[in-house]
């Protein structure tokens, strides 16, 4: 029965290994290789034949020729077989037969370069010079674009000292207008022959045939090598005239280096400057470095700085082209121009910079931009002294900024201070008035009032602060600065009235600042009773724990009355006990202990320590939560246990026990 494919038979895709245990006879890879080498059979070596007489030689030749003919008959396109056949005939000194075989092969494929080379090698190796010449003449006519034949032909004639023949070969070659190397080989040949004039003419023909940068450089190098500086300089100049924009930085560097070798430093400097003006800035890094090195050796400091500045200008211009709203680049560009000191270029750079407004009406995109205007105005004022131009810059800045969306208090302040420096106070006041109408920022009111305060105009300050309160009635800063003004001029009643008005406001952003200023005002006037009333008024509105702490500090430190401080703490304790806020109660008792240690005696300190609570871990029912068995779920939390609360609970427990005893007594009597 034939076995089925797959399954456990070990055949097919589903083949399985029945026994997966290791083979007891293990064979290593080294053993396999060693056995393979040992069993390898040696290659058969053909026996050596010894030819004893001429008949055996003839038979040998006939047999070999028949073998070669059979091979080339089967593989006619295999040039290697033809070459082996011809070389064998040449080894037998049968040169006519070898030539015949090469000619037959050329009929098969006359464009095969290696075939021609083997044919030529046979002729030259056996010193058949005329045959080699004939072959070279044939091949350079058939394959004129293969430089190898021209090289070997000219080299053979030069070895035979046939310089005229070699020159003729080069001339025939040059008629085909080859690449650069053949021209250079022709020039070197003429140099070896000592014919410098002919070499020069060859170079001139080479430049006319191939007018490239490299060709002109080779011509100039040749002339300089043979101490003909005038012709070398003419070659450089002619290349600049003919090629123009095709030249790169390497050409100009070599031109300048040539002039340096000729001690023509002014010419070299002029070449560097011409190249820097002509070439694109991004393709002249090496030229810049070469020029800087040249100026360090032969120039002055101003020339070096000019080169460096031009390079930095190009870098900034490139960055601006990529992103014209990169204001950091504009800042660096302006600083560069300011270091040079050319007012026209500085002004032009500022005008270009401020012309790139941010496209988005969001204040964060305008923060850097307005500083360009500010620096522009400061430049016009401080460096050029053109006051009207600076004023025009500020006016333009105020027109550019969209004050309906957002504004900058800094620009209004700087413009007003500029007018103050020019002693134009009316202009400065108008600027601040316009700022209040369009900007209405807190900083505007404060700066305007500070200006009037320095000028001694108290009534104007009151007017400004009054406007400040109208615009920002909920800002505590508006109230406090107004109170500070009245306090500084000795108008205490006005200041007190302002404080009273402020604390009675229904809405105030940070009322604690106003309350603090009110209390500080009364304390500074040594009106401690009035200050205490303010504290009581504050406690009537706010029962925050920090208010009680601050009030107790006021009584203990400022008024030096520990009794009232204890009363304040006790009031807070009662309030927070009713509201069941143990955390705040603990804070108050901790602060009380601190005050007692600083201002109390041993008895009061001991009493305060006894009142300190202890932290305990307690359990409470989680509302709406159930455990795994359906019972109520509990959670643990930390709470404070106050000694005062424990005493009250003990008293309540005694009363409960008395009530139960009386109840039992009545029941027993009945």
Order of alpha helices (4+ residues) and beta strands (2+ residues): alpha-alpha-alpha-alpha-alpha-alpha-alpha-alpha-alpha-alpha-alpha-alpha-alpha-alpha-alpha-alpha-alpha-alpha-alpha-alpha-alpha-alpha-alpha-alpha-alpha-alpha-alpha-alpha-alpha-alpha-alpha-alpha-beta-beta-alpha
